[in-house]
Amino acid sequence: MDVEERLRLVMRYPTEEVLTLDELREYFQSGYKLNHYIGFEISGYIHIGTGLVSMAKVVDLQKAGVKPTIFLADIHSWLNNKLGGDLDLIRKVAVTYYKETFKKIIESLGGEPDGVRFVLGSDLYHNNDEYWFLLMDIVRNLTLSEVRHSLTILGRKMGESVPLAYLVYPPLQVADVFALEAHIPHGGIDQRRAHILAREVALKIRFYPLTVDGRRIKPVALHHRLLPALNISERPKSKEELSELKMSKSIPQSAIFVHDPPEAIKEKISRAYCPPRDAEYNPVLEILRIAAFREERKTPFIIERPAKYGGPLEFWSYEELERAYVAGQIHPADLKAATASALTEALRPVREYFTGPGSSILEEMRDLVITR
């Protein structure tokens, strides 16, 4: 596979940005084997933003010849008091439900789950003095202002009352990039600030220097789009505001989970925010795009419409469909019905796994976590 095809895979939807594309092209041209990482807090059920969107990009990177790593951030989750701050429970959920769900989604998207490295945070840190020297080296090269700026909107609004744990979190994220030797740290666009910190300190730190062909480099940060919450009531004013209005597992009415049954998917999408003629920050269009238009279609995608409104419409590309929606040729109700059907089919392998071989994992997850 040539360099331009590898870059096409990296840059295609749902990629939002790469910092920087020129650096990535240079690293690909060197022929050096690049490493990737994306990290996840361990809490409730995995929704389609974490599942389909994030894993789609993991599969793209794998196809582009990059070695992917999924970091199961148990210590970070404990720091943020996920699952009631029960570290043993967090670890258990990480290596069962989270790991097995990600592997099944990767497989369903055409990737090789056995080619993905899974790393538990506490395993990375255990008996690893160099990691803690790295962390101290990073904080030596950061200011309080830089760390505060990397927090979410909520953290920045809290002023002096911000929990100290919030301030510890970004330097930990930065340290993970280097400890995992990740040339390509990856996350949603809401992770951009932490990755910029990693780029800023990359050439200053002494421990775990990131290299390509023996020379020190900055990591190339890859950010994918965020799925808006289903229950938003109006268009976000900015991408930063969207990070606070994204699909969230902690707000069930905002999210579709990867093992939801067809009737739940249909019901949730039927109630979703979907303004007529408006494609920006429209969760239904975003879901349809990831569910039905990531790969070049071999058959047309059909939107069913009542005969009195012109009957069915056929589309070969997402861009064509979006133009038709903005032009008013597709009613939101018809778009929602088609999207529910497409997503139900896209999630079928995952759903079948959790009603079959993985049923005990999901049942245990319900018993352990549903009240947390």
BELJO-V131887 format. One record per helix or strand. SS is the DSSP state (alpha for helix, beta for strand). FROM is the first residue (numbers start at 1). TO is the last residue. If there is no record, write none. Layout:
# BELJO-V131887
SS_FROM_TO + SS_FROM_TO
This chain:
# BELJO-V131887
alpha_3_11 + beta_15_19 + alpha_21_30 + beta_35_41 + beta_47_47 + alpha_48_63 + beta_67_67 + beta_69_73 + alpha_74_79 + alpha_82_85 + alpha_87_108 + alpha_113_115 + beta_117_120 + alpha_121_125 + alpha_129_140 + alpha_144_149 + alpha_153_157 + alpha_159_161 + alpha_164_179 + beta_184_188 + alpha_189_201 + beta_211_212 + beta_215_216 + beta_221_224 + beta_228_228 + alpha_239_244 + beta_246_246 + alpha_252_254 + beta_257_257 + alpha_262_270 + alpha_283_292 + beta_301_303 + alpha_307_309 + beta_313_315 + alpha_318_326 + alpha_332_346 + alpha_348_355 + alpha_359_369
